[in-house]
Amino acid sequence: MTKLKLGPLPDDKPVKVTVELPAPLHRDLIAYAEVLARESGQPVADPAKLIVPMLQHFIATDRGFAKARRASS
């Protein structure tokens, strides 16, 4: 049997999550989408589409989380 350098591919299927946002946070998300549209020149059709990149950025830049994750592996 051939030994490959690439292991099994991770399950990267999207997972649907339903979240209820407090009204003030929803208004902020809409306002953020408006500012982003002005800055980038591209309209943001659905402000909810910003949630995934925001969470990805938050997790990627959270030093405490990164440290805890390294310690647990």
N, C-alpha and C positions, 0 to 999 in steps of 0.2 A: 504494500500500500504506500502511496506517495505521501510524504509529509509536507503539507502546504504551510506557508507562513501566515496565510489568512485563515482565521478561525471562523466559527459559525457567525452568520450575519445577525445583528441584533434585530429584535422585533421593532420595526419603526412605523407600524401602522398607527394612524391617528386615533386618538381616544377622544370620544365626545364627552364633554363635561358641561353640565348646566350649572350656572352660578347666578345667584341673585346679588345684585350690586345695590348698595345704599344709593338713594337718589342723588346726594351730593357727589358721590364718586362717579356716578353715571354722567352727571353734568360736566364734571372735570374731564372725563374721557372724551366727551363730545367737543369740549373746548380745546383739548389737546389735539384732536383730529383737525379742527379748524386751523389752529396755528401751524401744524405740520403741513397742511395743504397749502397755506400761504407761503411757508418757507421753501417747500419743495416744488411748488408749482403743479403738483399732482393732487387731484381731489381724493379724499379718503371717503369711499362710498359707504363703508360700514365701520364706525368707530370700534366696534367689538373686535375687528381684525387686528387692532393694536395690542390687544391683551397678550397674545402669544409672544410677540417680540419683546414686549415690556417685561414679561415674566422671565424670558430667556436672558435678557440683559441683567435683570435684578439678580438672578441666581448666579450668572457668570461673574458678577462683580462683588458678590457678598463674600468677603474674606473669612468671616467667621464660619460660614457654611463650608467653604473650600477646606478650611483647616479641619473641621469636624469630619468631613467626608474622607480626607486623607487619613485621619486617625482611625477611622472605623474600617478601612480596607487593609 
